[in-house]
Amino acid sequence: MDRDSQLALVRTLTREVLEAVEPEKLATFDDEFAAVVITGGLDQAEETAISYPSRERPLDATLVAGMFFRVIMEAERLPVSNPERVAFVRRQAKTYLVTRLSGQISLTQFFRLLHLIEEHVEHYFQRQPQSWLHPLASGEEAAPPAPPEKRVRLEVLRQALRALHLLPKGRRKLTAATLEEFLDHTQGEWFRLLDFENRFGVNKKTAWAYLNQLLHAGILVHNGEKANKVRYTVADRFRG
């Protein structure tokens, strides 16, 4: 993705954080962020932000923007699916925000902020081309492009999810509607248990219970691997 698109995302995410934590700084945000970019301060901020400095340093646009720019750059280089890249950025942002904002905002504000970050990052990676993974080794021939995946048939999936008696755990977050949205966003690609945990903010036990229910209902299939190699995707009957 080009630099302008990266900067637009970093600007949006930085503003979201400052709005949640120190809204009084929004009055000067545009000028401060422009100064960061123009003076090249964003590159320098990468080094500071990722090391999680002491909370004695005020939270400012340079610090937050540097953190986001660094993790987005790292996520772009990951040879994985977009849901995994989004989960990576969310994890890194969560660690940073816990370190910097502990005790400064409520849990409700904190998770709302994480959700906003995830939404913006997800939209960014959805617009990014899927044409690269690792660079080719010397003498290696490029493989022919894979045929396009069949998209999820939302109406059929919606009916199947609504017919389920979903487990009571995580009921407010894990509904037929939110599950449909998550599975649609995977675009038929494989995803991990961890992706599911991160998306809904539930623990491993709850995530596994829901995925197991979807497996038994024939909505999902998995790749037959074990432990951390297990991946899930929607069943063929929901593609088309």
PALOVO-598375 format. One record per residue (C-alpha): residue in three letters; residue number from 0; y, x, z. Coordinates in Angstrom, 1 decimal, decimal comma. Layout:
{res ALA; n NUM; c2 Y; c1 X; c3 Z};
...
END
This chain:
{res MET; n 0; c2 0,0; c1 0,0; c3 0,0};
{res ASP; n 1; c2 3,5; c1 1,3; c3 -0,8};
{res ARG; n 2; c2 5,8; c1 2,7; c3 1,8};
{res ASP; n 3; c2 8,2; c1 -0,3; c3 1,6};
{res SER; n 4; c2 5,4; c1 -2,7; c3 2,5};
{res GLN; n 5; c2 4,4; c1 -0,6; c3 5,4};
{res LEU; n 6; c2 8,0; c1 -0,4; c3 6,7};
{res ALA; n 7; c2 8,4; c1 -4,2; c3 6,3};
{res LEU; n 8; c2 5,4; c1 -4,8; c3 8,4};
{res VAL; n 9; c2 6,4; c1 -2,2; c3 11,0};
{res ARG; n 10; c2 9,8; c1 -3,8; c3 11,3};
{res THR; n 11; c2 8,4; c1 -7,3; c3 11,8};
{res LEU; n 12; c2 5,9; c1 -6,1; c3 14,5};
{res THR; n 13; c2 8,6; c1 -4,0; c3 16,3};
{res ARG; n 14; c2 10,9; c1 -7,0; c3 16,4};
{res GLU; n 15; c2 8,2; c1 -9,2; c3 17,8};
{res VAL; n 16; c2 7,5; c1 -6,8; c3 20,6};
{res LEU; n 17; c2 11,2; c1 -6,4; c3 21,6};
{res GLU; n 18; c2 11,8; c1 -10,1; c3 21,4};
{res ALA; n 19; c2 8,9; c1 -10,7; c3 23,9};
{res VAL; n 20; c2 9,9; c1 -7,9; c3 26,3};
{res GLU; n 21; c2 13,6; c1 -7,1; c3 25,9};
{res PRO; n 22; c2 15,3; c1 -9,9; c3 23,9};
{res GLU; n 23; c2 18,7; c1 -8,5; c3 24,8};
{res LYS; n 24; c2 18,0; c1 -5,6; c3 22,4};
{res LEU; n 25; c2 17,7; c1 -7,9; c3 19,4};
{res ALA; n 26; c2 21,5; c1 -7,9; c3 19,0};
{res THR; n 27; c2 21,4; c1 -4,2; c3 17,9};
{res PHE; n 28; c2 17,9; c1 -4,2; c3 16,5};
{res ASP; n 29; c2 18,8; c1 -4,2; c3 12,8};
{res ASP; n 30; c2 21,1; c1 -1,2; c3 13,2};
{res GLU; n 31; c2 18,6; c1 0,7; c3 15,4};
{res PHE; n 32; c2 15,7; c1 0,2; c3 13,1};
{res ALA; n 33; c2 17,7; c1 1,2; c3 10,0};
{res ALA; n 34; c2 18,8; c1 4,4; c3 11,8};
{res VAL; n 35; c2 15,1; c1 5,2; c3 12,6};
{res VAL; n 36; c2 14,2; c1 4,9; c3 8,9};
{res ILE; n 37; c2 17,2; c1 6,6; c3 7,5};
{res THR; n 38; c2 17,1; c1 9,6; c3 9,8};
{res GLY; n 39; c2 13,4; c1 10,0; c3 9,4};
{res GLY; n 40; c2 12,9; c1 9,2; c3 13,0};
{res LEU; n 41; c2 9,9; c1 7,1; c3 12,3};
{res ASP; n 42; c2 7,7; c1 10,1; c3 11,4};
{res GLN; n 43; c2 8,8; c1 11,9; c3 14,6};
{res ALA; n 44; c2 8,1; c1 8,7; c3 16,7};
{res GLU; n 45; c2 4,5; c1 8,7; c3 15,6};
{res GLU; n 46; c2 3,7; c1 11,7; c3 17,7};
{res THR; n 47; c2 5,4; c1 10,3; c3 20,8};
{res ALA; n 48; c2 4,2; c1 6,7; c3 20,5};
{res ILE; n 49; c2 0,5; c1 7,4; c3 20,2};
{res SER; n 50; c2 0,5; c1 9,6; c3 23,3};
{res TYR; n 51; c2 1,5; c1 6,6; c3 25,5};
{res PRO; n 52; c2 4,5; c1 8,2; c3 27,3};
{res SER; n 53; c2 5,6; c1 7,3; c3 30,8};
{res ARG; n 54; c2 7,1; c1 3,9; c3 31,4};
{res GLU; n 55; c2 10,2; c1 5,7; c3 32,8};
{res ARG; n 56; c2 11,3; c1 5,9; c3 29,1};
{res PRO; n 57; c2 12,9; c1 2,6; c3 28,0};
{res LEU; n 58; c2 11,0; c1 0,6; c3 25,4};
{res ASP; n 59; c2 13,0; c1 1,1; c3 22,2};
{res ALA; n 60; c2 12,7; c1 0,5; c3 18,5};
{res THR; n 61; c2 11,8; c1 4,1; c3 17,7};
{res LEU; n 62; c2 8,9; c1 4,1; c3 20,2};
{res VAL; n 63; c2 7,4; c1 0,8; c3 19,2};
{res ALA; n 64; c2 7,9; c1 1,3; c3 15,4};
{res GLY; n 65; c2 6,3; c1 4,8; c3 15,7};
{res MET; n 66; c2 3,2; c1 3,3; c3 17,3};
{res PHE; n 67; c2 2,7; c1 0,6; c3 14,7};
{res PHE; n 68; c2 3,4; c1 2,9; c3 11,8};
{res ARG; n 69; c2 0,8; c1 5,4; c3 13,1};
{res VAL; n 70; c2 -2,0; c1 2,9; c3 13,7};
{res ILE; n 71; c2 -1,4; c1 1,0; c3 10,4};
{res MET; n 72; c2 -1,7; c1 4,3; c3 8,5};
{res GLU; n 73; c2 -4,9; c1 5,1; c3 10,3};
{res ALA; n 74; c2 -6,3; c1 1,6; c3 9,6};
{res GLU; n 75; c2 -5,5; c1 1,9; c3 5,9};
{res ARG; n 76; c2 -7,7; c1 5,1; c3 5,7};
{res LEU; n 77; c2 -10,7; c1 3,4; c3 7,4};
{res PRO; n 78; c2 -13,5; c1 2,8; c3 4,8};
{res VAL; n 79; c2 -14,3; c1 -0,6; c3 6,2};
{res SER; n 80; c2 -13,6; c1 -4,3; c3 5,6};
{res ASN; n 81; c2 -10,2; c1 -5,8; c3 6,2};
{res PRO; n 82; c2 -11,3; c1 -7,7; c3 9,4};
{res GLU; n 83; c2 -12,4; c1 -4,4; c3 10,8};
{res ARG; n 84; c2 -9,0; c1 -2,8; c3 10,0};
{res VAL; n 85; c2 -7,2; c1 -5,7; c3 11,6};
{res ALA; n 86; c2 -9,5; c1 -5,4; c3 14,7};
{res PHE; n 87; c2 -8,7; c1 -1,7; c3 14,9};
{res VAL; n 88; c2 -4,9; c1 -2,2; c3 14,8};
{res ARG; n 89; c2 -5,2; c1 -5,0; c3 17,4};
{res ARG; n 90; c2 -7,2; c1 -2,7; c3 19,8};
{res GLN; n 91; c2 -4,7; c1 0,2; c3 19,4};
{res ALA; n 92; c2 -1,8; c1 -2,1; c3 19,9};
{res LYS; n 93; c2 -3,4; c1 -3,7; c3 22,9};
{res THR; n 94; c2 -4,0; c1 -0,4; c3 24,6};
{res TYR; n 95; c2 -0,4; c1 0,7; c3 23,9};
{res LEU; n 96; c2 1,1; c1 -2,6; c3 25,2};
{res VAL; n 97; c2 -1,1; c1 -2,6; c3 28,3};
{res THR; n 98; c2 0,1; c1 0,9; c3 29,1};
{res ARG; n 99; c2 3,7; c1 0,2; c3 28,4};
{res LEU; n 100; c2 4,2; c1 -3,4; c3 29,4};
{res SER; n 101; c2 1,8; c1 -3,9; c3 32,4};
{res GLY; n 102; c2 3,6; c1 -6,1; c3 34,9};
{res GLN; n 103; c2 6,6; c1 -6,7; c3 32,6};
{res ILE; n 104; c2 5,4; c1 -9,8; c3 30,9};
{res SER; n 105; c2 3,0; c1 -12,7; c3 31,7};
{res LEU; n 106; c2 -0,5; c1 -12,8; c3 30,4};
{res THR; n 107; c2 0,4; c1 -15,8; c3 28,3};
{res GLN; n 108; c2 3,2; c1 -13,8; c3 26,6};
{res PHE; n 109; c2 1,0; c1 -10,8; c3 26,2};
{res PHE; n 110; c2 -1,8; c1 -12,6; c3 24,4};
{res ARG; n 111; c2 0,7; c1 -14,6; c3 22,3};
{res LEU; n 112; c2 2,2; c1 -11,3; c3 21,3};
{res LEU; n 113; c2 -1,3; c1 -9,9; c3 20,4};
{res HIS; n 114; c2 -2,0; c1 -13,0; c3 18,3};
{res LEU; n 115; c2 1,3; c1 -12,6; c3 16,4};
{res ILE; n 116; c2 0,5; c1 -9,0; c3 15,7};
{res GLU; n 117; c2 -3,0; c1 -9,9; c3 14,5};
{res GLU; n 118; c2 -1,6; c1 -12,6; c3 12,1};
{res HIS; n 119; c2 1,0; c1 -10,3; c3 10,5};
{res VAL; n 120; c2 -1,5; c1 -7,4; c3 10,1};
{res GLU; n 121; c2 -4,2; c1 -9,7; c3 8,7};
{res HIS; n 122; c2 -1,7; c1 -11,0; c3 6,1};
{res TYR; n 123; c2 -0,8; c1 -7,4; c3 5,2};
{res PHE; n 124; c2 -4,3; c1 -6,2; c3 4,6};
{res GLN; n 125; c2 -5,2; c1 -9,4; c3 2,7};
{res ARG; n 126; c2 -2,6; c1 -8,3; c3 0,1};
{res GLN; n 127; c2 -4,0; c1 -4,8; c3 -0,1};
{res PRO; n 128; c2 -6,3; c1 -4,0; c3 -3,0};
{res GLN; n 129; c2 -10,0; c1 -3,5; c3 -2,1};
{res SER; n 130; c2 -10,6; c1 -0,8; c3 -4,7};
{res TRP; n 131; c2 -11,1; c1 2,3; c3 -2,6};
{res LEU; n 132; c2 -13,3; c1 3,7; c3 0,1};
{res HIS; n 133; c2 -14,1; c1 7,5; c3 0,4};
{res PRO; n 134; c2 -12,8; c1 9,9; c3 -2,3};
{res LEU; n 135; c2 -15,4; c1 10,9; c3 -4,8};
{res ALA; n 136; c2 -17,2; c1 14,2; c3 -4,2};
{res SER; n 137; c2 -16,9; c1 16,9; c3 -7,0};
{res GLY; n 138; c2 -19,0; c1 15,9; c3 -10,0};
{res GLU; n 139; c2 -19,8; c1 12,5; c3 -8,6};
{res GLU; n 140; c2 -19,5; c1 9,6; c3 -11,0};
{res ALA; n 141; c2 -17,6; c1 6,5; c3 -10,0};
{res ALA; n 142; c2 -19,9; c1 3,5; c3 -9,5};
{res PRO; n 143; c2 -19,1; c1 0,4; c3 -11,6};
{res PRO; n 144; c2 -17,0; c1 -2,2; c3 -9,7};
{res ALA; n 145; c2 -18,9; c1 -4,7; c3 -7,8};
{res PRO; n 146; c2 -18,8; c1 -8,3; c3 -9,0};
{res PRO; n 147; c2 -16,3; c1 -10,5; c3 -7,1};
{res GLU; n 148; c2 -17,8; c1 -12,1; c3 -4,0};
{res LYS; n 149; c2 -18,1; c1 -15,9; c3 -4,0};
{res ARG; n 150; c2 -15,6; c1 -17,4; c3 -1,7};
{res VAL; n 151; c2 -16,4; c1 -19,6; c3 1,3};
{res ARG; n 152; c2 -16,9; c1 -23,3; c3 0,5};
{res LEU; n 153; c2 -14,6; c1 -24,6; c3 3,1};
{res GLU; n 154; c2 -15,4; c1 -28,3; c3 3,0};
{res VAL; n 155; c2 -19,2; c1 -27,7; c3 3,3};
{res LEU; n 156; c2 -18,6; c1 -25,2; c3 6,1};
{res ARG; n 157; c2 -16,2; c1 -27,6; c3 7,9};
{res GLN; n 158; c2 -18,8; c1 -30,4; c3 7,9};
{res ALA; n 159; c2 -21,5; c1 -28,1; c3 9,3};
{res LEU; n 160; c2 -19,3; c1 -26,8; c3 12,1};
{res ARG; n 161; c2 -18,1; c1 -30,3; c3 13,1};
{res ALA; n 162; c2 -21,8; c1 -31,4; c3 13,3};
{res LEU; n 163; c2 -22,5; c1 -28,7; c3 15,9};
{res HIS; n 164; c2 -22,3; c1 -29,3; c3 19,7};
{res LEU; n 165; c2 -20,4; c1 -26,2; c3 20,5};
{res LEU; n 166; c2 -21,0; c1 -24,3; c3 23,7};
{res PRO; n 167; c2 -18,6; c1 -25,1; c3 26,5};
{res LYS; n 168; c2 -17,6; c1 -21,4; c3 27,1};
{res GLY; n 169; c2 -14,4; c1 -20,5; c3 25,4};
{res ARG; n 170; c2 -13,9; c1 -24,1; c3 24,3};
{res ARG; n 171; c2 -10,1; c1 -23,9; c3 24,0};
{res LYS; n 172; c2 -10,3; c1 -20,9; c3 21,7};
{res LEU; n 173; c2 -13,6; c1 -21,5; c3 20,0};
{res THR; n 174; c2 -13,4; c1 -24,8; c3 18,2};
{res ALA; n 175; c2 -14,8; c1 -26,0; c3 14,8};
{res ALA; n 176; c2 -11,3; c1 -25,4; c3 13,4};
{res THR; n 177; c2 -10,8; c1 -21,9; c3 14,7};
{res LEU; n 178; c2 -14,3; c1 -20,9; c3 13,7};
{res GLU; n 179; c2 -13,7; c1 -22,2; c3 10,2};
{res GLU; n 180; c2 -10,5; c1 -20,2; c3 10,0};
{res PHE; n 181; c2 -12,2; c1 -17,0; c3 11,1};
{res LEU; n 182; c2 -15,1; c1 -17,3; c3 8,7};
{res ASP; n 183; c2 -12,7; c1 -18,1; c3 5,9};
{res HIS; n 184; c2 -10,7; c1 -15,0; c3 6,7};
{res THR; n 185; c2 -13,7; c1 -12,8; c3 6,4};
{res GLN; n 186; c2 -13,8; c1 -13,8; c3 2,7};
{res GLY; n 187; c2 -17,6; c1 -13,7; c3 2,8};
{res GLU; n 188; c2 -17,7; c1 -10,0; c3 4,0};
{res TRP; n 189; c2 -19,9; c1 -8,7; c3 6,8};
{res PHE; n 190; c2 -18,3; c1 -8,6; c3 10,3};
{res ARG; n 191; c2 -19,4; c1 -7,3; c3 13,7};
{res LEU; n 192; c2 -19,8; c1 -8,8; c3 17,1};
{res LEU; n 193; c2 -16,7; c1 -6,8; c3 18,1};
{res ASP; n 194; c2 -14,6; c1 -8,4; c3 15,4};
{res PHE; n 195; c2 -15,5; c1 -11,8; c3 16,8};
{res GLU; n 196; c2 -14,7; c1 -10,7; c3 20,3};
{res ASN; n 197; c2 -11,3; c1 -9,3; c3 19,3};
{res ARG; n 198; c2 -10,4; c1 -12,3; c3 17,2};
{res PHE; n 199; c2 -11,0; c1 -14,9; c3 20,0};
{res GLY; n 200; c2 -10,3; c1 -12,7; c3 23,0};
{res VAL; n 201; c2 -13,7; c1 -13,4; c3 24,6};
{res ASN; n 202; c2 -16,3; c1 -11,2; c3 26,2};
{res LYS; n 203; c2 -19,4; c1 -9,9; c3 24,5};
{res LYS; n 204; c2 -21,7; c1 -12,4; c3 26,2};
{res THR; n 205; c2 -19,7; c1 -15,4; c3 25,0};
{res ALA; n 206; c2 -19,2; c1 -14,0; c3 21,5};
{res TRP; n 207; c2 -23,0; c1 -13,4; c3 21,2};
{res ALA; n 208; c2 -23,8; c1 -16,9; c3 22,5};
{res TYR; n 209; c2 -21,6; c1 -18,5; c3 19,8};
{res LEU; n 210; c2 -22,9; c1 -16,2; c3 17,0};
{res ASN; n 211; c2 -26,5; c1 -16,9; c3 18,1};
{res GLN; n 212; c2 -25,7; c1 -20,7; c3 17,9};
{res LEU; n 213; c2 -24,3; c1 -20,3; c3 14,4};
{res LEU; n 214; c2 -27,4; c1 -18,3; c3 13,3};
{res HIS; n 215; c2 -29,8; c1 -20,9; c3 14,6};
{res ALA; n 216; c2 -27,7; c1 -23,6; c3 12,8};
{res GLY; n 217; c2 -28,1; c1 -21,7; c3 9,5};
{res ILE; n 218; c2 -24,3; c1 -21,2; c3 9,2};
{res LEU; n 219; c2 -24,6; c1 -17,4; c3 9,6};
{res VAL; n 220; c2 -27,1; c1 -14,8; c3 8,6};
{res HIS; n 221; c2 -27,3; c1 -11,2; c3 9,9};
{res ASN; n 222; c2 -28,4; c1 -7,9; c3 8,2};
{res GLY; n 223; c2 -31,5; c1 -7,4; c3 10,2};
{res GLU; n 224; c2 -30,2; c1 -4,3; c3 12,0};
{res LYS; n 225; c2 -30,1; c1 -3,7; c3 15,8};
{res ALA; n 226; c2 -27,5; c1 -2,8; c3 18,4};
{res ASN; n 227; c2 -24,1; c1 -1,7; c3 16,9};
{res LYS; n 228; c2 -25,4; c1 -1,8; c3 13,3};
{res VAL; n 229; c2 -25,8; c1 -5,6; c3 13,4};
{res ARG; n 230; c2 -23,5; c1 -7,4; c3 10,9};
{res TYR; n 231; c2 -23,0; c1 -11,2; c3 10,3};
{res THR; n 232; c2 -21,9; c1 -13,2; c3 7,3};
{res VAL; n 233; c2 -21,8; c1 -16,8; c3 6,1};
{res ALA; n 234; c2 -25,1; c1 -18,1; c3 4,6};
{res ASP; n 235; c2 -25,4; c1 -18,4; c3 0,8};
{res ARG; n 236; c2 -25,1; c1 -22,2; c3 1,0};
{res PHE; n 237; c2 -21,5; c1 -21,9; c3 2,1};
{res ARG; n 238; c2 -20,5; c1 -19,8; c3 -0,9};
{res GLY; n 239; c2 -19,5; c1 -21,0; c3 -4,3};
END
